[in-house]
Amino acid sequence: MEQQLKPLALGLAAAIVSAIIMGLLGILGNLGIYTGAVEMMRQWHMFFSLTLTGIIAGMIEAAIISFIFAYLFGIFYNKFV
């Protein structure tokens, strides 16, 4: 029997993981840990900063981007495999 990915489940899982990681990065950045990674996130993500609203906006942005890429990956994977 052929196995297929569930694109929606894959997208939601990626979005949740990305949002959690971005939130942890914001918290650790405020503690002075992983400052190099925080600086990279500031450069790569339009809305991310170390303020509370910046962390939440970065989490939302990361979740949306991750959902889109993982969802599309699931669709293309199922189509070509």
mmCIF file of the N, C-alpha and C atoms, coordinates in Angstrom:
data_MODEL
# 
_entry.id   MODEL 
# 
loop_
_atom_site.group_PDB 
_atom_site.id 
_atom_site.type_symbol 
_atom_site.label_atom_id 
_atom_site.label_alt_id 
_atom_site.label_comp_id 
_atom_site.label_asym_id 
_atom_site.label_entity_id 
_atom_site.label_seq_id 
_atom_site.pdbx_PDB_ins_code 
_atom_site.Cartn_x 
_atom_site.Cartn_y 
_atom_site.Cartn_z 
_atom_site.occupancy 
_atom_site.B_iso_or_equiv 
_atom_site.pdbx_formal_charge 
_atom_site.auth_seq_id 
_atom_site.auth_comp_id 
_atom_site.auth_asym_id 
_atom_site.auth_atom_id 
_atom_site.pdbx_PDB_model_num 
ATOM 1   N N  . MET A 1 1  ? 0.840  -1.181 0.000  1.00 0.00 ? 1  MET A N  1 
ATOM 2   C CA . MET A 1 1  ? 0.000  0.000  0.000  1.00 0.00 ? 1  MET A CA 1 
ATOM 3   C C  . MET A 1 1  ? 0.887  1.247  0.000  1.00 0.00 ? 1  MET A C  1 
ATOM 4   N N  . GLU A 1 2  ? 0.520  2.207  -0.807 1.00 0.00 ? 2  GLU A N  1 
ATOM 5   C CA . GLU A 1 2  ? 1.328  3.414  -0.969 1.00 0.00 ? 2  GLU A CA 1 
ATOM 6   C C  . GLU A 1 2  ? 1.047  4.410  0.165  1.00 0.00 ? 2  GLU A C  1 
ATOM 7   N N  . GLN A 1 3  ? 2.124  4.860  0.777  1.00 0.00 ? 3  GLN A N  1 
ATOM 8   C CA . GLN A 1 3  ? 2.016  5.862  1.833  1.00 0.00 ? 3  GLN A CA 1 
ATOM 9   C C  . GLN A 1 3  ? 2.093  7.247  1.224  1.00 0.00 ? 3  GLN A C  1 
ATOM 10  N N  . GLN A 1 4  ? 1.294  8.174  1.732  1.00 0.00 ? 4  GLN A N  1 
ATOM 11  C CA . GLN A 1 4  ? 1.354  9.560  1.282  1.00 0.00 ? 4  GLN A CA 1 
ATOM 12  C C  . GLN A 1 4  ? 1.442  10.473 2.491  1.00 0.00 ? 4  GLN A C  1 
ATOM 13  N N  . LEU A 1 5  ? 2.122  11.593 2.279  1.00 0.00 ? 5  LEU A N  1 
ATOM 14  C CA . LEU A 1 5  ? 2.181  12.606 3.322  1.00 0.00 ? 5  LEU A CA 1 
ATOM 15  C C  . LEU A 1 5  ? 0.848  13.334 3.404  1.00 0.00 ? 5  LEU A C  1 
ATOM 16  N N  . LYS A 1 6  ? 0.506  13.798 4.578  1.00 0.00 ? 6  LYS A N  1 
ATOM 17  C CA . LYS A 1 6  ? -0.654 14.665 4.740  1.00 0.00 ? 6  LYS A CA 1 
ATOM 18  C C  . LYS A 1 6  ? -0.123 16.097 4.782  1.00 0.00 ? 6  LYS A C  1 
ATOM 19  N N  . PRO A 1 7  ? -0.257 16.838 3.681  1.00 0.00 ? 7  PRO A N  1 
ATOM 20  C CA . PRO A 1 7  ? 0.351  18.172 3.604  1.00 0.00 ? 7  PRO A CA 1 
ATOM 21  C C  . PRO A 1 7  ? -0.117 19.132 4.701  1.00 0.00 ? 7  PRO A C  1 
ATOM 22  N N  . LEU A 1 8  ? -1.389 19.080 5.044  1.00 0.00 ? 8  LEU A N  1 
ATOM 23  C CA . LEU A 1 8  ? -1.897 19.977 6.075  1.00 0.00 ? 8  LEU A CA 1 
ATOM 24  C C  . LEU A 1 8  ? -1.267 19.670 7.427  1.00 0.00 ? 8  LEU A C  1 
ATOM 25  N N  . ALA A 1 9  ? -1.184 18.404 7.778  1.00 0.00 ? 9  ALA A N  1 
ATOM 26  C CA . ALA A 1 9  ? -0.572 18.011 9.053  1.00 0.00 ? 9  ALA A CA 1 
ATOM 27  C C  . ALA A 1 9  ? 0.918  18.372 9.074  1.00 0.00 ? 9  ALA A C  1 
ATOM 28  N N  . LEU A 1 10 ? 1.610  18.157 7.963  1.00 0.00 ? 10 LEU A N  1 
ATOM 29  C CA . LEU A 1 10 ? 3.019  18.503 7.871  1.00 0.00 ? 10 LEU A CA 1 
ATOM 30  C C  . LEU A 1 10 ? 3.211  20.012 8.020  1.00 0.00 ? 10 LEU A C  1 
ATOM 31  N N  . GLY A 1 11 ? 2.377  20.793 7.347  1.00 0.00 ? 11 GLY A N  1 
ATOM 32  C CA . GLY A 1 11 ? 2.457  22.245 7.434  1.00 0.00 ? 11 GLY A CA 1 
ATOM 33  C C  . GLY A 1 11 ? 2.185  22.761 8.831  1.00 0.00 ? 11 GLY A C  1 
ATOM 34  N N  . LEU A 1 12 ? 1.163  22.222 9.476  1.00 0.00 ? 12 LEU A N  1 
ATOM 35  C CA . LEU A 1 12 ? 0.841  22.657 10.835 1.00 0.00 ? 12 LEU A CA 1 
ATOM 36  C C  . LEU A 1 12 ? 1.947  22.286 11.825 1.00 0.00 ? 12 LEU A C  1 
ATOM 37  N N  . ALA A 1 13 ? 2.502  21.093 11.681 1.00 0.00 ? 13 ALA A N  1 
ATOM 38  C CA . ALA A 1 13 ? 3.600  20.676 12.560 1.00 0.00 ? 13 ALA A CA 1 
ATOM 39  C C  . ALA A 1 13 ? 4.810  21.586 12.390 1.00 0.00 ? 13 ALA A C  1 
ATOM 40  N N  . ALA A 1 14 ? 5.146  21.898 11.147 1.00 0.00 ? 14 ALA A N  1 
ATOM 41  C CA . ALA A 1 14 ? 6.286  22.784 10.887 1.00 0.00 ? 14 ALA A CA 1 
ATOM 42  C C  . ALA A 1 14 ? 6.023  24.182 11.444 1.00 0.00 ? 14 ALA A C  1 
ATOM 43  N N  . ALA A 1 15 ? 4.801  24.670 11.314 1.00 0.00 ? 15 ALA A N  1 
ATOM 44  C CA . ALA A 1 15 ? 4.453  25.990 11.828 1.00 0.00 ? 15 ALA A CA 1 
ATOM 45  C C  . ALA A 1 15 ? 4.580  26.048 13.352 1.00 0.00 ? 15 ALA A C  1 
ATOM 46  N N  . ILE A 1 16 ? 4.110  25.019 14.014 1.00 0.00 ? 16 ILE A N  1 
ATOM 47  C CA . ILE A 1 16 ? 4.179  24.983 15.474 1.00 0.00 ? 16 ILE A CA 1 
ATOM 48  C C  . ILE A 1 16 ? 5.622  24.921 15.948 1.00 0.00 ? 16 ILE A C  1 
ATOM 49  N N  . VAL A 1 17 ? 6.413  24.059 15.340 1.00 0.00 ? 17 VAL A N  1 
ATOM 50  C CA . VAL A 1 17 ? 7.823  23.937 15.727 1.00 0.00 ? 17 VAL A CA 1 
ATOM 51  C C  . VAL A 1 17 ? 8.571  25.251 15.481 1.00 0.00 ? 17 VAL A C  1 
ATOM 52  N N  . SER A 1 18 ? 8.323  25.874 14.343 1.00 0.00 ? 18 SER A N  1 
ATOM 53  C CA . SER A 1 18 ? 9.003  27.126 14.017 1.00 0.00 ? 18 SER A CA 1 
ATOM 54  C C  . SER A 1 18 ? 8.633  28.238 14.991 1.00 0.00 ? 18 SER A C  1 
ATOM 55  N N  . ALA A 1 19 ? 7.359  28.324 15.345 1.00 0.00 ? 19 ALA A N  1 
ATOM 56  C CA . ALA A 1 19 ? 6.917  29.354 16.286 1.00 0.00 ? 19 ALA A CA 1 
ATOM 57  C C  . ALA A 1 19 ? 7.540  29.133 17.670 1.00 0.00 ? 19 ALA A C  1 
ATOM 58  N N  . ILE A 1 20 ? 7.604  27.890 18.103 1.00 0.00 ? 20 ILE A N  1 
ATOM 59  C CA . ILE A 1 20 ? 8.202  27.595 19.409 1.00 0.00 ? 20 ILE A CA 1 
ATOM 60  C C  . ILE A 1 20 ? 9.683  27.943 19.408 1.00 0.00 ? 20 ILE A C  1 
ATOM 61  N N  . ILE A 1 21 ? 10.385 27.580 18.350 1.00 0.00 ? 21 ILE A N  1 
ATOM 62  C CA . ILE A 1 21 ? 11.817 27.877 18.274 1.00 0.00 ? 21 ILE A CA 1 
ATOM 63  C C  . ILE A 1 21 ? 12.054 29.380 18.231 1.00 0.00 ? 21 ILE A C  1 
ATOM 64  N N  . MET A 1 22 ? 11.243 30.112 17.499 1.00 0.00 ? 22 MET A N  1 
ATOM 65  C CA . MET A 1 22 ? 11.398 31.568 17.433 1.00 0.00 ? 22 MET A CA 1 
ATOM 66  C C  . MET A 1 22 ? 11.115 32.198 18.796 1.00 0.00 ? 22 MET A C  1 
ATOM 67  N N  . GLY A 1 23 ? 10.120 31.688 19.499 1.00 0.00 ? 23 GLY A N  1 
ATOM 68  C CA . GLY A 1 23 ? 9.837  32.187 20.844 1.00 0.00 ? 23 GLY A CA 1 
ATOM 69  C C  . GLY A 1 23 ? 10.989 31.921 21.801 1.00 0.00 ? 23 GLY A C  1 
ATOM 70  N N  . LEU A 1 24 ? 11.538 30.706 21.757 1.00 0.00 ? 24 LEU A N  1 
ATOM 71  C CA . LEU A 1 24 ? 12.691 30.387 22.603 1.00 0.00 ? 24 LEU A CA 1 
ATOM 72  C C  . LEU A 1 24 ? 13.892 31.244 22.260 1.00 0.00 ? 24 LEU A C  1 
ATOM 73  N N  . LEU A 1 25 ? 14.096 31.489 20.980 1.00 0.00 ? 25 LEU A N  1 
ATOM 74  C CA . LEU A 1 25 ? 15.203 32.328 20.560 1.00 0.00 ? 25 LEU A CA 1 
ATOM 75  C C  . LEU A 1 25 ? 15.024 33.752 21.078 1.00 0.00 ? 25 LEU A C  1 
ATOM 76  N N  . GLY A 1 26 ? 13.798 34.262 21.068 1.00 0.00 ? 26 GLY A N  1 
ATOM 77  C CA . GLY A 1 26 ? 13.535 35.595 21.608 1.00 0.00 ? 26 GLY A CA 1 
ATOM 78  C C  . GLY A 1 26 ? 13.800 35.669 23.102 1.00 0.00 ? 26 GLY A C  1 
ATOM 79  N N  . ILE A 1 27 ? 13.376 34.649 23.833 1.00 0.00 ? 27 ILE A N  1 
ATOM 80  C CA . ILE A 1 27 ? 13.606 34.617 25.281 1.00 0.00 ? 27 ILE A CA 1 
ATOM 81  C C  . ILE A 1 27 ? 15.099 34.516 25.581 1.00 0.00 ? 27 ILE A C  1 
ATOM 82  N N  . LEU A 1 28 ? 15.774 33.602 24.905 1.00 0.00 ? 28 LEU A N  1 
ATOM 83  C CA . LEU A 1 28 ? 17.212 33.439 25.136 1.00 0.00 ? 28 LEU A CA 1 
ATOM 84  C C  . LEU A 1 28 ? 17.993 34.677 24.698 1.00 0.00 ? 28 LEU A C  1 
ATOM 85  N N  . GLY A 1 29 ? 17.540 35.343 23.646 1.00 0.00 ? 29 GLY A N  1 
ATOM 86  C CA . GLY A 1 29 ? 18.185 36.565 23.208 1.00 0.00 ? 29 GLY A CA 1 
ATOM 87  C C  . GLY A 1 29 ? 18.082 37.669 24.244 1.00 0.00 ? 29 GLY A C  1 
ATOM 88  N N  . ASN A 1 30 ? 16.948 37.740 24.932 1.00 0.00 ? 30 ASN A N  1 
ATOM 89  C CA . ASN A 1 30 ? 16.775 38.727 26.001 1.00 0.00 ? 30 ASN A CA 1 
ATOM 90  C C  . ASN A 1 30 ? 17.649 38.403 27.207 1.00 0.00 ? 30 ASN A C  1 
ATOM 91  N N  . LEU A 1 31 ? 18.025 37.149 27.356 1.00 0.00 ? 31 LEU A N  1 
ATOM 92  C CA . LEU A 1 31 ? 18.919 36.748 28.441 1.00 0.00 ? 31 LEU A CA 1 
ATOM 93  C C  . LEU A 1 31 ? 20.387 36.882 28.049 1.00 0.00 ? 31 LEU A C  1 
ATOM 94  N N  . GLY A 1 32 ? 20.649 37.279 26.816 1.00 0.00 ? 32 GLY A N  1 
ATOM 95  C CA . GLY A 1 32 ? 22.023 37.453 26.350 1.00 0.00 ? 32 GLY A CA 1 
ATOM 96  C C  . GLY A 1 32 ? 22.667 36.190 25.828 1.00 0.00 ? 32 GLY A C  1 
ATOM 97  N N  . ILE A 1 33 ? 21.857 35.162 25.579 1.00 0.00 ? 33 ILE A N  1 
ATOM 98  C CA . ILE A 1 33 ? 22.353 33.881 25.078 1.00 0.00 ? 33 ILE A CA 1 
ATOM 99  C C  . ILE A 1 33 ? 22.008 33.800 23.589 1.00 0.00 ? 33 ILE A C  1 
ATOM 100 N N  . TYR A 1 34 ? 22.892 33.194 22.798 1.00 0.00 ? 34 TYR A N  1 
ATOM 101 C CA . TYR A 1 34 ? 22.690 33.025 21.359 1.00 0.00 ? 34 TYR A CA 1 
ATOM 102 C C  . TYR A 1 34 ? 22.490 34.355 20.648 1.00 0.00 ? 34 TYR A C  1 
ATOM 103 N N  . THR A 1 35 ? 23.285 35.341 20.989 1.00 0.00 ? 35 THR A N  1 
ATOM 104 C CA . THR A 1 35 ? 23.141 36.664 20.379 1.00 0.00 ? 35 THR A CA 1 
ATOM 105 C C  . THR A 1 35 ? 23.452 36.641 18.880 1.00 0.00 ? 35 THR A C  1 
ATOM 106 N N  . GLY A 1 36 ? 24.336 35.765 18.459 1.00 0.00 ? 36 GLY A N  1 
ATOM 107 C CA . GLY A 1 36 ? 24.624 35.639 17.029 1.00 0.00 ? 36 GLY A CA 1 
ATOM 108 C C  . GLY A 1 36 ? 23.410 35.156 16.253 1.00 0.00 ? 36 GLY A C  1 
ATOM 109 N N  . ALA A 1 37 ? 22.721 34.167 16.791 1.00 0.00 ? 37 ALA A N  1 
ATOM 110 C CA . ALA A 1 37 ? 21.516 33.645 16.138 1.00 0.00 ? 37 ALA A CA 1 
ATOM 111 C C  . ALA A 1 37 ? 20.403 34.689 16.145 1.00 0.00 ? 37 ALA A C  1 
ATOM 112 N N  . VAL A 1 38 ? 20.316 35.454 17.231 1.00 0.00 ? 38 VAL A N  1 
ATOM 113 C CA . VAL A 1 38 ? 19.306 36.518 17.309 1.00 0.00 ? 38 VAL A CA 1 
ATOM 114 C C  . VAL A 1 38 ? 19.574 37.566 16.228 1.00 0.00 ? 38 VAL A C  1 
ATOM 115 N N  . GLU A 1 39 ? 20.815 37.927 16.044 1.00 0.00 ? 39 GLU A N  1 
ATOM 116 C CA . GLU A 1 39 ? 21.163 38.917 15.019 1.00 0.00 ? 39 GLU A CA 1 
ATOM 117 C C  . GLU A 1 39 ? 20.828 38.400 13.625 1.00 0.00 ? 39 GLU A C  1 
ATOM 118 N N  . MET A 1 40 ? 21.071 37.102 13.383 1.00 0.00 ? 40 MET A N  1 
ATOM 119 C CA . MET A 1 40 ? 20.703 36.516 12.097 1.00 0.00 ? 40 MET A CA 1 
ATOM 120 C C  . MET A 1 40 ? 19.192 36.556 11.886 1.00 0.00 ? 40 MET A C  1 
ATOM 121 N N  . MET A 1 41 ? 18.437 36.245 12.929 1.00 0.00 ? 41 MET A N  1 
ATOM 122 C CA . MET A 1 41 ? 16.979 36.281 12.806 1.00 0.00 ? 41 MET A CA 1 
ATOM 123 C C  . MET A 1 41 ? 16.487 37.697 12.540 1.00 0.00 ? 41 MET A C  1 
ATOM 124 N N  . ARG A 1 42 ? 17.131 38.690 13.145 1.00 0.00 ? 42 ARG A N  1 
ATOM 125 C CA . ARG A 1 42 ? 16.757 40.091 12.879 1.00 0.00 ? 42 ARG A CA 1 
ATOM 126 C C  . ARG A 1 42 ? 16.979 40.432 11.415 1.00 0.00 ? 42 ARG A C  1 
ATOM 127 N N  . GLN A 1 43 ? 18.045 39.898 10.825 1.00 0.00 ? 43 GLN A N  1 
ATOM 128 C CA . GLN A 1 43 ? 18.339 40.186 9.424  1.00 0.00 ? 43 GLN A CA 1 
ATOM 129 C C  . GLN A 1 43 ? 17.411 39.424 8.481  1.00 0.00 ? 43 GLN A C  1 
ATOM 130 N N  . TRP A 1 44 ? 17.067 38.195 8.818  1.00 0.00 ? 44 TRP A N  1 
ATOM 131 C CA . TRP A 1 44 ? 16.287 37.343 7.928  1.00 0.00 ? 44 TRP A CA 1 
ATOM 132 C C  . TRP A 1 44 ? 14.787 37.564 8.030  1.00 0.00 ? 44 TRP A C  1 
ATOM 133 N N  . HIS A 1 45 ? 14.299 37.935 9.219  1.00 0.00 ? 45 HIS A N  1 
ATOM 134 C CA . HIS A 1 45 ? 12.857 38.073 9.434  1.00 0.00 ? 45 HIS A CA 1 
ATOM 135 C C  . HIS A 1 45 ? 12.497 39.545 9.595  1.00 0.00 ? 45 HIS A C  1 
ATOM 136 N N  . MET A 1 46 ? 11.519 39.969 8.850  1.00 0.00 ? 46 MET A N  1 
ATOM 137 C CA . MET A 1 46 ? 11.131 41.358 8.793  1.00 0.00 ? 46 MET A CA 1 
ATOM 138 C C  . MET A 1 46 ? 10.597 41.878 10.131 1.00 0.00 ? 46 MET A C  1 
ATOM 139 N N  . PHE A 1 47 ? 9.884  41.066 10.876 1.00 0.00 ? 47 PHE A N  1 
ATOM 140 C CA . PHE A 1 47 ? 9.188  41.541 12.067 1.00 0.00 ? 47 PHE A CA 1 
ATOM 141 C C  . PHE A 1 47 ? 9.841  41.147 13.385 1.00 0.00 ? 47 PHE A C  1 
ATOM 142 N N  . PHE A 1 48 ? 10.873 40.333 13.380 1.00 0.00 ? 48 PHE A N  1 
ATOM 143 C CA . PHE A 1 48 ? 11.470 39.832 14.613 1.00 0.00 ? 48 PHE A CA 1 
ATOM 144 C C  . PHE A 1 48 ? 12.339 40.892 15.285 1.00 0.00 ? 48 PHE A C  1 
ATOM 145 N N  . SER A 1 49 ? 12.143 41.058 16.581 1.00 0.00 ? 49 SER A N  1 
ATOM 146 C CA . SER A 1 49 ? 13.027 41.875 17.427 1.00 0.00 ? 49 SER A CA 1 
ATOM 147 C C  . SER A 1 49 ? 12.919 41.325 18.841 1.00 0.00 ? 49 SER A C  1 
ATOM 148 N N  . LEU A 1 50 ? 13.672 41.879 19.769 1.00 0.00 ? 50 LEU A N  1 
ATOM 149 C CA . LEU A 1 50 ? 13.686 41.345 21.134 1.00 0.00 ? 50 LEU A CA 1 
ATOM 150 C C  . LEU A 1 50 ? 12.624 41.955 22.045 1.00 0.00 ? 50 LEU A C  1 
ATOM 151 N N  . THR A 1 51 ? 11.734 42.766 21.503 1.00 0.00 ? 51 THR A N  1 
ATOM 152 C CA . THR A 1 51 ? 10.603 43.241 22.295 1.00 0.00 ? 51 THR A CA 1 
ATOM 153 C C  . THR A 1 51 ? 9.524  42.161 22.309 1.00 0.00 ? 51 THR A C  1 
ATOM 154 N N  . LEU A 1 52 ? 8.567  42.279 23.211 1.00 0.00 ? 52 LEU A N  1 
ATOM 155 C CA . LEU A 1 52 ? 7.493  41.277 23.287 1.00 0.00 ? 52 LEU A CA 1 
ATOM 156 C C  . LEU A 1 52 ? 6.711  41.226 21.982 1.00 0.00 ? 52 LEU A C  1 
ATOM 157 N N  . THR A 1 53 ? 6.365  42.395 21.444 1.00 0.00 ? 53 THR A N  1 
ATOM 158 C CA . THR A 1 53 ? 5.618  42.398 20.178 1.00 0.00 ? 53 THR A CA 1 
ATOM 159 C C  . THR A 1 53 ? 6.488  41.886 19.023 1.00 0.00 ? 53 THR A C  1 
ATOM 160 N N  . GLY A 1 54 ? 7.785  42.170 19.050 1.00 0.00 ? 54 GLY A N  1 
ATOM 161 C CA . GLY A 1 54 ? 8.684  41.675 18.017 1.00 0.00 ? 54 GLY A CA 1 
ATOM 162 C C  . GLY A 1 54 ? 8.830  40.171 18.054 1.00 0.00 ? 54 GLY A C  1 
ATOM 163 N N  . ILE A 1 55 ? 8.874  39.608 19.257 1.00 0.00 ? 55 ILE A N  1 
ATOM 164 C CA . ILE A 1 55 ? 8.974  38.143 19.394 1.00 0.00 ? 55 ILE A CA 1 
ATOM 165 C C  . ILE A 1 55 ? 7.697  37.490 18.887 1.00 0.00 ? 55 ILE A C  1 
ATOM 166 N N  . ILE A 1 56 ? 6.546  38.031 19.279 1.00 0.00 ? 56 ILE A N  1 
ATOM 167 C CA . ILE A 1 56 ? 5.271  37.458 18.833 1.00 0.00 ? 56 ILE A CA 1 
ATOM 168 C C  . ILE A 1 56 ? 5.115  37.592 17.325 1.00 0.00 ? 56 ILE A C  1 
ATOM 169 N N  . ALA A 1 57 ? 5.481  38.761 16.776 1.00 0.00 ? 57 ALA A N  1 
ATOM 170 C CA . ALA A 1 57 ? 5.395  38.955 15.327 1.00 0.00 ? 57 ALA A CA 1 
ATOM 171 C C  . ALA A 1 57 ? 6.359  38.012 14.597 1.00 0.00 ? 57 ALA A C  1 
ATOM 172 N N  . GLY A 1 58 ? 7.548  37.813 15.161 1.00 0.00 ? 58 GLY A N  1 
ATOM 173 C CA . GLY A 1 58 ? 8.498  36.872 14.568 1.00 0.00 ? 58 GLY A CA 1 
ATOM 174 C C  . GLY A 1 58 ? 7.986  35.442 14.615 1.00 0.00 ? 58 GLY A C  1 
ATOM 175 N N  . MET A 1 59 ? 7.324  35.083 15.704 1.00 0.00 ? 59 MET A N  1 
ATOM 176 C CA . MET A 1 59 ? 6.744  33.746 15.808 1.00 0.00 ? 59 MET A CA 1 
ATOM 177 C C  . MET A 1 59 ? 5.670  33.533 14.749 1.00 0.00 ? 59 MET A C  1 
ATOM 178 N N  . ILE A 1 60 ? 4.825  34.541 14.558 1.00 0.00 ? 60 ILE A N  1 
ATOM 179 C CA . ILE A 1 60 ? 3.763  34.435 13.555 1.00 0.00 ? 60 ILE A CA 1 
ATOM 180 C C  . ILE A 1 60 ? 4.364  34.351 12.153 1.00 0.00 ? 60 ILE A C  1 
ATOM 181 N N  . GLU A 1 61 ? 5.353  35.207 11.886 1.00 0.00 ? 61 GLU A N  1 
ATOM 182 C CA . GLU A 1 61 ? 6.005  35.198 10.577 1.00 0.00 ? 61 GLU A CA 1 
ATOM 183 C C  . GLU A 1 61 ? 6.669  33.850 10.302 1.00 0.00 ? 61 GLU A C  1 
ATOM 184 N N  . ALA A 1 62 ? 7.400  33.326 11.273 1.00 0.00 ? 62 ALA A N  1 
ATOM 185 C CA . ALA A 1 62 ? 8.063  32.032 11.096 1.00 0.00 ? 62 ALA A CA 1 
ATOM 186 C C  . ALA A 1 62 ? 7.043  30.922 10.881 1.00 0.00 ? 62 ALA A C  1 
ATOM 187 N N  . ALA A 1 63 ? 5.926  30.973 11.614 1.00 0.00 ? 63 ALA A N  1 
ATOM 188 C CA . ALA A 1 63 ? 4.897  29.942 11.461 1.00 0.00 ? 63 ALA A CA 1 
ATOM 189 C C  . ALA A 1 63 ? 4.281  29.980 10.069 1.00 0.00 ? 63 ALA A C  1 
ATOM 190 N N  . ILE A 1 64 ? 4.002  31.167 9.573  1.00 0.00 ? 64 ILE A N  1 
ATOM 191 C CA . ILE A 1 64 ? 3.388  31.281 8.243  1.00 0.00 ? 64 ILE A CA 1 
ATOM 192 C C  . ILE A 1 64 ? 4.343  30.788 7.160  1.00 0.00 ? 64 ILE A C  1 
ATOM 193 N N  . ILE A 1 65 ? 5.585  31.240 7.221  1.00 0.00 ? 65 ILE A N  1 
ATOM 194 C CA . ILE A 1 65 ? 6.567  30.832 6.201  1.00 0.00 ? 65 ILE A CA 1 
ATOM 195 C C  . ILE A 1 65 ? 6.783  29.318 6.245  1.00 0.00 ? 65 ILE A C  1 
ATOM 196 N N  . SER A 1 66 ? 6.941  28.771 7.456  1.00 0.00 ? 66 SER A N  1 
ATOM 197 C CA . SER A 1 66 ? 7.163  27.324 7.588  1.00 0.00 ? 66 SER A CA 1 
ATOM 198 C C  . SER A 1 66 ? 5.964  26.525 7.111  1.00 0.00 ? 66 SER A C  1 
ATOM 199 N N  . PHE A 1 67 ? 4.764  26.992 7.432  1.00 0.00 ? 67 PHE A N  1 
ATOM 200 C CA . PHE A 1 67 ? 3.561  26.290 6.988  1.00 0.00 ? 67 PHE A CA 1 
ATOM 201 C C  . PHE A 1 67 ? 3.514  26.224 5.468  1.00 0.00 ? 67 PHE A C  1 
ATOM 202 N N  . ILE A 1 68 ? 3.754  27.363 4.816  1.00 0.00 ? 68 ILE A N  1 
ATOM 203 C CA . ILE A 1 68 ? 3.677  27.410 3.357  1.00 0.00 ? 68 ILE A CA 1 
ATOM 204 C C  . ILE A 1 68 ? 4.685  26.458 2.727  1.00 0.00 ? 68 ILE A C  1 
ATOM 205 N N  . PHE A 1 69 ? 5.937  26.510 3.168  1.00 0.00 ? 69 PHE A N  1 
ATOM 206 C CA . PHE A 1 69 ? 6.956  25.650 2.567  1.00 0.00 ? 69 PHE A CA 1 
ATOM 207 C C  . PHE A 1 69 ? 6.701  24.171 2.846  1.00 0.00 ? 69 PHE A C  1 
ATOM 208 N N  . ALA A 1 70 ? 6.325  23.824 4.069  1.00 0.00 ? 70 ALA A N  1 
ATOM 209 C CA . ALA A 1 70 ? 6.081  22.412 4.390  1.00 0.00 ? 70 ALA A CA 1 
ATOM 210 C C  . ALA A 1 70 ? 4.834  21.893 3.671  1.00 0.00 ? 70 ALA A C  1 
ATOM 211 N N  . TYR A 1 71 ? 3.797  22.710 3.584  1.00 0.00 ? 71 TYR A N  1 
ATOM 212 C CA . TYR A 1 71 ? 2.570  22.315 2.887  1.00 0.00 ? 71 TYR A CA 1 
ATOM 213 C C  . TYR A 1 71 ? 2.861  22.054 1.407  1.00 0.00 ? 71 TYR A C  1 
ATOM 214 N N  . LEU A 1 72 ? 3.584  22.988 0.781  1.00 0.00 ? 72 LEU A N  1 
ATOM 215 C CA . LEU A 1 72 ? 3.939  22.802 -0.628 1.00 0.00 ? 72 LEU A CA 1 
ATOM 216 C C  . LEU A 1 72 ? 4.850  21.594 -0.827 1.00 0.00 ? 72 LEU A C  1 
ATOM 217 N N  . PHE A 1 73 ? 5.784  21.387 0.106  1.00 0.00 ? 73 PHE A N  1 
ATOM 218 C CA . PHE A 1 73 ? 6.632  20.203 0.029  1.00 0.00 ? 73 PHE A CA 1 
ATOM 219 C C  . PHE A 1 73 ? 5.780  18.936 0.072  1.00 0.00 ? 73 PHE A C  1 
ATOM 220 N N  . GLY A 1 74 ? 4.798  18.881 0.971  1.00 0.00 ? 74 GLY A N  1 
ATOM 221 C CA . GLY A 1 74 ? 3.925  17.712 1.062  1.00 0.00 ? 74 GLY A CA 1 
ATOM 222 C C  . GLY A 1 74 ? 3.141  17.470 -0.201 1.00 0.00 ? 74 GLY A C  1 
ATOM 223 N N  . ILE A 1 75 ? 2.639  18.544 -0.802 1.00 0.00 ? 75 ILE A N  1 
ATOM 224 C CA . ILE A 1 75 ? 1.888  18.394 -2.059 1.00 0.00 ? 75 ILE A CA 1 
ATOM 225 C C  . ILE A 1 75 ? 2.776  17.876 -3.178 1.00 0.00 ? 75 ILE A C  1 
ATOM 226 N N  . PHE A 1 76 ? 3.962  18.496 -3.342 1.00 0.00 ? 76 PHE A N  1 
ATOM 227 C CA . PHE A 1 76 ? 4.870  18.065 -4.410 1.00 0.00 ? 76 PHE A CA 1 
ATOM 228 C C  . PHE A 1 76 ? 5.422  16.670 -4.151 1.00 0.00 ? 76 PHE A C  1 
ATOM 229 N N  . TYR A 1 77 ? 5.682  16.348 -2.903 1.00 0.00 ? 77 TYR A N  1 
ATOM 230 C CA . TYR A 1 77 ? 6.163  15.010 -2.568 1.00 0.00 ? 77 TYR A CA 1 
ATOM 231 C C  . TYR A 1 77 ? 5.141  13.953 -2.995 1.00 0.00 ? 77 TYR A C  1 
ATOM 232 N N  . ASN A 1 78 ? 3.893  14.191 -2.640 1.00 0.00 ? 78 ASN A N  1 
ATOM 233 C CA . ASN A 1 78 ? 2.846  13.225 -2.993 1.00 0.00 ? 78 ASN A CA 1 
ATOM 234 C C  . ASN A 1 78 ? 2.647  13.138 -4.512 1.00 0.00 ? 78 ASN A C  1 
ATOM 235 N N  . LYS A 1 79 ? 2.840  14.237 -5.198 1.00 0.00 ? 79 LYS A N  1 
ATOM 236 C CA . LYS A 1 79 ? 2.644  14.249 -6.639 1.00 0.00 ? 79 LYS A CA 1 
ATOM 237 C C  . LYS A 1 79 ? 3.731  13.489 -7.386 1.00 0.00 ? 79 LYS A C  1 
ATOM 238 N N  . PHE A 1 80 ? 4.985  13.617 -6.915 1.00 0.00 ? 80 PHE A N  1 
ATOM 239 C CA . PHE A 1 80 ? 6.105  13.051 -7.660 1.00 0.00 ? 80 PHE A CA 1 
ATOM 240 C C  . PHE A 1 80 ? 6.594  11.698 -7.139 1.00 0.00 ? 80 PHE A C  1 
ATOM 241 N N  . VAL A 1 81 ? 6.138  11.252 -6.002 1.00 0.00 ? 81 VAL A N  1 
ATOM 242 C CA . VAL A 1 81 ? 6.615  9.976  -5.472 1.00 0.00 ? 81 VAL A CA 1 
ATOM 243 C C  . VAL A 1 81 ? 5.599  8.898  -5.702 1.00 0.00 ? 81 VAL A C  1 
# 
